[in-house]
Amino acid sequence: MAPFASLPPELTREVLSYLPIPTLLSFGQTSHNNHLIQTISLSALRLGIFHTRINGLISFMESPTSSQLLAIHSVPIVLKKRASHDKYQIIRNQNSTTRHILTQYSRTLRDLELVLWDLDEGTAKILANMKNLRRLSLRFDHPHTRHVRLPRGYWDESPGSTIWNHFDVDDGTGKGEKAFGRLETLTLERSGITDYQLQRILVNNPRIKELRLQKCLNLTEETFEFIASHSPLNQTLETLHFTKSNNHDIDERVLKHIGRLSNLKSLSLHGCPHLENETIKPLNEQSWHIPDLMLPQGPDSPREAGQGIEVDPAYK
């Protein structure tokens, strides 16, 4: 049998990409050459940084991603107690750790899920320059999470931020470097992104086929209008999940834009209280014919019914 080192580089990377993170890192410690191979073999990563272990377990369980590689390459990190005094310190330390890891693998990652409380400017800049990403998920919605210094209702808000401007780094001349560029799937949870900020990401990534926006409360009808009128997005988008938005602007006006998405195969408007099942269901049966449809008022989970999973802040 030929030794492992004699395999072609492409095959070596393929084999190593399926190793669990601890095994992959151990392989990289065996020699300088294997460390280089290990670095370029990590193509998928689910990274979550939490202030308690139990919050990490629940957050990973609630992940909407079904990627096999992400399941293997899931890395939960629990901050030390002295590094999680309040939300500002937690967010600062989450982002510091995230930047340290992403810097090492920014050129090879194609599938990335980050589970944090929020982004800071430094992390946003690194993400914007990850040109090989195909799938990006930024999850900031953790309603099960409790902290003694976290104000009540914190997880019900998604305040706007200029940080999202870093995902549009074009200089305005059309010659500037664009953020990402090859995204096929984008998931945002509890993001304060605005219509314009999201539009810039979509313009810079014309291959997007899956768009999942949960509790993005600053988005309005304008986003639906843009998606429906912007080519090639209006012809290539296959999945649109716009969920848990209580924005009064998300009402029946968005339906005419959805009807213009000719290639849509999966649509979810679950948890949007200003849309009615009685209006959408007949539209789909008579006109849209979307195979996978989740109506606004579906079977509620305990969390959505006001009986959410609560975690004792003292539990480690």
Long-range contacts (C-beta under 8 A, 24 or more apart in sequence): 9-37, 12-37, 12-41, 13-37, 13-40, 13-41, 16-41, 17-41, 17-42, 17-43, 17-44, 17-69, 18-69, 18-72, 19-72, 20-72, 20-73, 21-72, 21-73, 21-74, 21-75, 39-104, 39-105, 39-108, 40-107, 40-108, 41-108, 42-73, 42-105, 42-108, 42-109, 43-69, 43-108, 43-109, 43-110, 43-111, 44-69, 44-70, 44-72, 44-73, 44-109, 44-110, 44-111, 44-112, 45-70, 45-73, 45-75, 45-101, 45-105, 45-109, 45-111, 45-112, 45-113, 46-70, 46-71, 46-73, 46-74, 46-75, 46-112, 46-113, 46-115, 47-75, 47-77, 47-98, 47-101, 47-112, 47-113, 47-114, 47-115, 48-74, 48-75, 48-76, 48-77, 48-114, 48-115, 48-116, 49-76, 49-77, 49-78, 49-79, 49-93, 49-94, 49-97, 49-98, 49-115, 49-116, 50-76, 50-77, 50-78, 50-79, 50-115, 51-78, 51-79, 51-84, 51-90, 51-145, 51-147, 52-78, 52-311, 52-313, 52-315, 52-316, 53-78, 53-316, 54-311, 54-315, 54-316, 55-142, 55-144, 55-145, 55-311, 56-115, 58-142, 58-144, 58-309, 58-311, 59-115, 59-139, 59-142, 59-144, 59-145, 60-115, 63-113, 63-115, 63-137, 63-139, 64-137, 64-187, 64-212, 65-113, 65-135, 65-137, 65-187, 67-111, 67-135, 69-111, 70-111, 70-113, 75-101, 84-147, 85-149, 86-147, 86-149, 87-117, 87-147, 87-149, 87-150, 87-154, 90-117, 90-147, 91-116, 91-117, 91-118, 91-120, 92-120, 94-118, 95-119, 95-120, 95-122, 95-123, 98-123, 99-123, 99-126, 102-126, 102-127, 102-130, 106-130, 107-132, 108-132, 109-133, 110-134, 110-135, 111-135, 112-136, 112-137, 113-137, 113-139, 113-187, 114-138, 114-139, 115-139, 115-142, 116-140, 117-142, 119-161, 119-163, 120-163, 121-163, 121-166, 124-163, 124-164, 124-166, 124-167, 125-166, 127-166, 127-167, 127-179, 127-180, 128-166, 128-167, 128-169, 128-179, 128-180, 129-177, 129-179, 130-180, 131-180, 131-181, 131-182, 132-182, 133-180, 133-182, 133-183, 134-182, 134-183, 134-184, 134-185, 135-183, 135-184, 135-185, 136-180, 136-183, 136-185, 136-186, 136-187, 137-185, 137-186, 137-187, 137-189, 137-212, 138-187, 138-188, 138-189, 138-191, 139-187, 139-189, 139-190, 140-189, 140-190, 140-191, 141-189, 141-190, 141-214, 141-215, 141-244, 143-303, 143-308, 144-303, 144-308, 144-309, 144-310, 144-311, 145-311, 146-310, 146-311, 146-312, 146-313, 147-313, 148-313, 155-190, 157-217, 158-190, 158-191, 158-192, 158-215, 158-216, 158-217, 158-218, 159-192, 160-192, 160-193, 160-194, 160-218, 161-192, 164-191, 164-192, 164-193, 164-194, 164-197, 164-198, 165-197, 167-197, 167-200, 167-201, 167-204, 168-197, 168-200, 168-201, 168-204, 170-200, 170-204, 178-204, 179-204, 180-204, 180-205, 181-205, 182-207, 183-207, 183-208, 184-208, 184-209, 184-210, 185-209, 185-210, 185-211, 185-212, 186-210, 186-211, 186-212, 187-212, 187-213, 187-214, 188-212, 188-213, 188-214, 188-216, 189-214, 189-215, 190-214, 190-215, 190-216, 191-215, 191-216, 192-216, 192-217, 192-218, 193-218, 193-219, 194-218, 194-219, 195-219, 195-220, 195-222, 195-223, 195-226, 198-223, 199-223, 199-226, 199-230, 202-226, 202-227, 202-230, 202-233, 203-230, 206-232, 206-233, 206-236, 207-236, 208-233, 208-236, 208-237, 209-236, 209-237, 209-238, 209-239, 210-237, 210-238, 210-239, 211-237, 211-239, 211-240, 211-241, 212-239, 212-241, 212-243, 213-241, 213-242, 213-243, 213-245, 214-241, 214-243, 214-244, 215-243, 215-244, 215-245, 216-242, 216-245, 217-245, 217-246, 217-247, 218-247, 219-245, 219-247, 219-250, 220-247, 220-249, 220-250, 221-249, 221-250, 221-251, 221-253, 221-254, 221-257, 224-254, 224-257, 224-258, 225-257, 227-257, 227-261, 228-257, 228-258, 228-260, 228-261, 229-257, 229-260, 234-260, 234-261, 234-262, 235-262, 235-263, 236-263, 237-261, 237-263, 237-264, 238-263, 238-264, 238-265, 238-266, 239-264, 239-265, 239-266, 239-267, 240-264, 240-266, 240-267, 240-268, 241-266, 241-267, 241-268, 241-270, 241-294, 242-268, 242-269, 242-272, 243-268, 243-269, 243-270, 243-271, 243-272, 244-270, 244-271, 244-272, 244-304, 245-271, 245-272, 246-272, 246-273, 246-274, 247-274, 248-274, 250-274, 250-275, 251-275, 252-276, 252-279, 255-279, 255-280, 255-283, 258-288, 259-283, 259-287, 259-288, 264-288, 264-290, 265-290, 265-291, 265-292, 266-290, 266-291, 266-292, 266-293, 267-292, 267-293, 267-294, 268-293, 268-294, 269-294, 269-295, 269-296, 270-294, 270-295, 270-296, 270-298, 271-296, 271-304, 272-296
